[in-house]
Each structure stands twice: as structure tokens, then as C-alpha cells.
Amino acid sequence: MTNEAESQIQTAILEYLTKRGHLAWRNNNQPTYDQRMNGGHGGYRAQSKWTPKGLPDILLIDKENYGQLVGLEVKRPKGGKVSADQLLMQKRFRLYNAEYHVVHGVEGVKQLGL
């Protein structure tokens, strides 16, 4: 598992959460490449001004915890580091009684009781 890309880990986590009956989705917080931009030369579309930095990779509504909002920031087991924006977002989530966890795979999600 240590050589898996974060996207592969995210997919495995989403499959696990869905099988468990949670409403879970990948939160796309990266600019999207569009080949049609710049006269067909391509470019990245700007993120909405309403997309704050540091949002977790996966959001879910915990069906067993009264609809609790949970954010999961996925990092590779080796080398994945949490950014300053992610740490700030973690504090904001907790301020609003939501959960925000850094996980490295399905096992980490299971340890959270999800």
C-alpha cells in the first residue's frame, strides 16, 4: 500500500464508506484542466471564490452518528504531509462541531469507527 497514489487510496476509502451505507463523496478541490481554454492550447479553470483552501479530500455524512459531517484528508502512508491550510480547516471544522481526520487508508477509516 505504501506505493499507492492518494487517488487510489481515496477510491478504496470511498468504496468502503459506500458499502457501509454512508453518504460520501470526493471533494474536488483542485483546479480542473480544460483543453478548450486558450484557443485550444488548454489551461486550468480557476477555483470558485467560494472554495476555501484546505478542504478535505472526502466528505461524508455519518449515518450512525446523527448525520455528523466528517472530513477525511487522505495522505500516502509515507511522505504525505498536511499543509497549513489543511490544519486551519481542521480547526474550523472542529469549531463547528464537525470532524476532520487525516487518514492513510481504509484501516485508518475503520479505526475512526466509520
C-alpha positions, 0 to 999 in steps of 0.5 A: 500500500505504501506505493499507492497514489492518494487517488487510489487510496481515496477510491478504496476509502470511498468504496468502503464508506459506500458499502457501509451505507454512508453518504460520501463523496470526493471533494474536488478541490483542485483546479480542473484542466480544460483543453478548450481554454486558450484557443485550444492550447488548454489551461486550468479553470480557476477555483470558485471564490467560494472554495476555501483552501484546505478542504478535505479530500472526502466528505461524508455524512455519518449515518450512525452518528446523527448525520455528523459531517466528517472530513477525511484528508487522505495522505500516502502512508509515507511522505504525505504531509498536511499543509497549513491550510489543511490544519486551519480547516481542521480547526474550523471544522472542529469549531463547528462541531464537525470532524476532520481526520487525516487518514492513510487508508481504509484501516485508518477509516475503520479505526475512526469507527466509520 
